Amino acid sequence: MSDASALPINFKTQGITGHDGFIIAEALYFAANRIDEMPDNARPTSDKRDMLKILNTAFPDWEDVFGPP
């Protein structure tokens, strides 16, 4: 999937809370940042890569909202 319209979520997705898309993007952002703080032998680098791929695809403006990873 290379285009955001192929994903069922974006910043405007309201869902259960009224702002599900934002919550999902925020959770991915925080999780990706915390991975860097983990010990090298426990760091799931492929998970971080996938989190950033989801952010870049579903939420292309995420860095404008949250800042760089």
C-alpha positions as CSV (number, residue, x, y, z in Angstrom):
1,M,0.0,0.0,0.0
2,S,1.6,3.2,-1.0
3,D,-1.3,5.6,-0.8
4,A,-3.1,6.9,2.2
5,S,-6.6,6.4,0.7
6,A,-5.9,2.6,0.8
7,L,-5.8,2.7,4.6
8,P,-9.0,2.9,6.7
9,I,-7.5,5.5,9.1
10,N,-6.3,9.1,8.9
11,F,-6.2,12.1,11.2
12,K,-9.9,12.6,10.5
13,T,-11.1,9.1,11.4
14,Q,-13.5,9.6,14.3
15,G,-14.4,6.1,15.3
16,I,-15.1,5.4,19.0
17,T,-13.5,8.5,20.6
18,G,-14.3,11.2,18.1
19,H,-10.6,11.4,17.2
20,D,-9.4,7.9,16.8
21,G,-7.1,8.7,13.9
22,F,-5.2,11.3,15.9
23,I,-4.9,8.9,18.9
24,I,-3.6,6.1,16.7
25,A,-1.0,8.4,15.0
26,E,0.1,9.7,18.4
27,A,0.5,6.2,19.9
28,L,2.6,5.1,16.9
29,Y,4.7,8.2,17.2
30,F,5.4,7.8,20.9
31,A,6.0,4.0,20.5
32,A,8.5,4.6,17.7
33,N,10.4,7.1,19.8
34,R,10.5,4.8,22.8
35,I,12.0,2.0,20.8
36,D,15.2,4.0,20.5
37,E,15.4,4.1,24.4
38,M,15.4,0.3,24.6
39,P,18.6,-1.7,25.1
40,D,20.1,-2.7,21.7
41,N,19.5,-6.4,22.2
42,A,15.8,-5.9,22.9
43,R,15.1,-3.2,20.3
44,P,12.5,-4.2,17.7
45,T,13.9,-2.1,14.8
46,S,11.6,-3.7,12.3
47,D,8.6,-2.7,14.4
48,K,9.8,0.9,14.4
49,R,10.3,0.8,10.7
50,D,6.7,-0.5,10.2
51,M,5.3,2.1,12.6
52,L,7.0,4.9,10.6
53,K,5.7,3.3,7.4
54,I,2.1,3.4,8.8
55,L,2.6,7.0,9.9
56,N,4.0,8.1,6.6
57,T,1.2,6.4,4.6
58,A,-1.9,7.0,6.7
59,F,-0.8,10.3,8.3
60,P,1.5,12.0,5.8
61,D,1.6,15.3,7.8
62,W,2.5,13.6,11.1
63,E,5.8,15.3,11.4
64,D,4.1,18.7,11.2
65,V,1.9,17.7,14.1
66,F,4.3,15.7,16.4
67,G,7.8,16.7,15.2
68,P,10.6,14.5,13.9
69,P,11.0,11.0,15.3
